[in-house]
């Protein structure tokens, strides 16, 4: 093809179809590389995972169609990195990523002005997730005072992110 961009394709469709090798540009840190890191973190990061038993049998798995509700509370952060000009004004975006496009909208905490040392949000969101077994929960911290825009926010710069599997979440997770 004529593709010259360094962005990544979504590897999830290939993984769910049974592909055992999916090429990604690991120099580009995006949602696809977060998914890749998360998928291979369960096995110590060795880069290979056996096919699940459902892919080795003749019976096919269907997607969950009944949505499940996940309540997420963003409590606080500590020691967020500052900028040369002073303290940052952080906000957190919580997103659900799965093969269903309707689950990709984000929820934002309020912005804590000029406090990257110990911002406290205590914001709770109720997320409706249809494909719970394959959904990822993304937390992205933005500096809302930054004039540099990113692909996720027109007003803030992404400072850091983490992706967690929705299926693996317990009643309380602290990261």
C-alpha positions as CSV (number, residue, x, y, z in Angstrom):
1,X,0.0,0.0,0.0
2,X,0.6,3.7,0.1
3,X,0.5,4.1,3.8
4,X,3.3,6.3,5.1
5,X,2.1,7.3,8.5
6,X,3.7,5.9,11.6
7,X,0.3,5.3,13.4
8,X,-0.8,1.9,14.4
9,X,-3.7,-0.2,13.5
10,X,-6.0,-1.6,16.2
11,X,-4.4,-5.0,16.9
12,X,-7.4,-6.3,18.9
13,X,-9.4,-7.4,15.8
14,X,-6.5,-9.5,14.7
15,X,-5.9,-11.0,18.1
16,X,-9.6,-11.9,18.5
17,X,-9.5,-13.6,15.0
18,X,-6.7,-15.8,16.2
19,X,-3.7,-14.1,14.7
20,X,-0.5,-14.9,16.7
21,X,1.7,-12.2,15.2
22,X,0.6,-8.6,14.8
23,X,3.1,-5.9,13.7
24,X,3.1,-2.6,15.6
25,X,5.3,0.4,15.4
26,X,6.5,0.6,19.0
27,X,8.1,4.0,18.5
28,X,4.6,5.4,18.4
29,X,3.0,5.5,21.8
30,X,-0.7,5.3,21.2
31,X,-3.7,3.3,22.2
32,X,-2.5,0.3,20.2
33,X,0.8,0.1,22.0
34,X,-1.0,0.5,25.3
35,X,-3.2,-2.5,24.4
36,X,-0.1,-4.5,23.3
37,X,1.7,-3.8,26.6
38,X,-1.3,-4.7,28.6
39,X,-2.0,-8.0,26.7
40,X,1.6,-9.2,27.2
41,X,2.0,-8.0,30.8
42,X,0.2,-11.1,32.1
43,X,2.9,-13.5,31.0
44,X,5.9,-11.5,32.2
45,X,6.2,-9.7,28.9
46,X,7.7,-12.6,27.0
47,X,5.9,-11.6,23.8
48,X,3.9,-14.9,23.2
49,X,0.6,-16.0,24.5
50,X,-1.1,-19.4,23.8
51,X,-4.4,-19.3,22.1
52,X,-7.3,-19.5,24.5
53,X,-9.2,-22.8,24.6
54,X,-12.3,-21.2,22.9
55,X,-10.2,-20.6,19.8
56,X,-9.1,-24.3,19.7
57,X,-12.7,-25.7,19.8
58,X,-15.4,-25.8,17.1
59,X,-17.7,-23.7,19.2
60,X,-17.4,-20.0,18.7
61,X,-17.8,-17.3,21.4
62,X,-20.2,-14.5,20.9
63,X,-19.8,-11.1,22.3
64,X,-21.6,-10.1,25.5
65,X,-24.6,-8.1,24.5
66,X,-25.9,-7.3,27.9
67,X,-24.0,-4.3,29.2
68,X,-22.3,-4.4,32.7
69,X,-21.9,-1.3,34.7
70,X,-18.5,-0.5,36.2
71,X,-18.3,2.3,38.8
72,X,-14.9,4.0,38.8
73,X,-13.7,6.5,41.3
74,X,-10.7,8.7,40.5
75,X,-9.5,9.6,44.0
76,X,-6.1,11.4,43.8
77,X,-2.6,11.5,42.5
78,X,0.9,12.3,44.0
79,X,4.0,14.0,42.7
80,X,2.9,14.6,39.1
81,X,5.8,16.0,37.1
82,X,5.9,19.7,36.8
83,X,6.9,22.0,33.9
84,X,9.6,24.6,33.6
85,X,7.0,27.3,34.1
86,X,5.7,26.0,37.4
87,X,3.0,23.7,38.7
88,X,0.6,21.9,36.4
89,X,-3.2,21.9,36.5
90,X,-4.1,18.2,36.1
91,X,-7.3,16.5,35.1
92,X,-7.9,12.8,34.4
93,X,-9.8,11.3,31.5
94,X,-11.4,7.9,31.9
95,X,-12.2,6.0,28.7
96,X,-13.4,2.5,27.9
97,X,-11.8,1.0,24.8
98,X,-13.2,-2.1,23.1
99,X,-14.3,-3.1,19.6
100,X,-17.6,-1.3,20.2
101,X,-17.2,2.3,19.0
102,X,-19.9,3.5,21.4
103,X,-17.7,2.6,24.4
104,X,-14.9,5.0,23.4
105,X,-16.2,8.3,24.8
106,X,-14.3,9.8,27.7
107,X,-15.3,11.2,31.1
108,X,-13.2,14.0,32.6
109,X,-12.6,14.9,36.2
110,X,-12.5,18.5,37.1
111,X,-9.2,20.4,36.7
112,X,-7.2,21.0,39.9
113,X,-5.5,24.3,39.3
114,X,-1.8,24.6,40.0
115,X,-1.5,21.4,42.1
116,X,0.6,18.6,40.6
117,X,1.9,17.6,44.1
118,X,-1.3,16.2,45.5
119,X,-4.4,16.7,43.5
120,X,-7.6,15.2,44.9
121,X,-10.6,14.6,42.6
122,X,-12.9,12.1,44.3
123,X,-14.9,11.9,41.0
124,X,-17.0,8.8,40.3
125,X,-18.2,7.6,36.9
126,X,-20.6,4.9,35.9
127,X,-19.4,3.1,32.8
128,X,-21.6,0.8,30.8
129,X,-19.6,-1.8,29.0
130,X,-21.0,-4.4,26.5
131,X,-17.9,-6.4,25.8
132,X,-16.6,-6.7,29.3
133,X,-14.2,-9.6,28.6
134,X,-12.2,-7.6,26.1
135,X,-12.6,-4.0,27.2
136,X,-9.8,-1.9,28.5
137,X,-10.1,0.9,31.0
138,X,-7.8,3.9,30.1
139,X,-6.7,6.6,32.5
140,X,-5.0,9.6,30.9
141,X,-3.7,12.5,33.0
142,X,-3.7,15.9,31.2
143,X,-2.1,19.2,32.1
144,X,-5.0,21.5,31.3
145,X,-2.8,24.6,31.4
146,X,-0.6,23.4,28.6
147,X,-1.1,25.3,25.3
148,X,0.1,22.3,23.3
149,X,-2.9,20.3,22.1
150,X,-3.0,16.5,21.7
151,X,-5.2,14.1,19.8
152,X,-7.3,13.5,22.9
153,X,-7.8,17.0,24.2
154,X,-7.8,20.3,22.5
155,X,-6.9,22.1,25.7
156,X,-4.3,20.0,27.5
157,X,-1.2,18.0,27.0
158,X,-1.2,14.3,27.9
159,X,1.2,13.7,30.8
160,X,0.8,10.0,31.3
161,X,-1.5,7.1,30.9
162,X,-2.3,3.5,32.0
163,X,-4.5,0.8,30.6
164,X,-6.2,-1.9,32.7
165,X,-8.3,-4.8,31.7
166,X,-11.9,-4.4,32.8
167,X,-12.3,-8.1,33.4
168,X,-9.3,-8.1,35.8
169,X,-10.5,-5.3,38.0
170,X,-11.3,-6.2,41.6
171,X,-13.5,-4.1,44.0
172,X,-10.6,-1.8,44.7
173,X,-7.6,-1.0,42.5
174,X,-4.9,1.5,43.4
175,X,-2.2,2.3,40.8
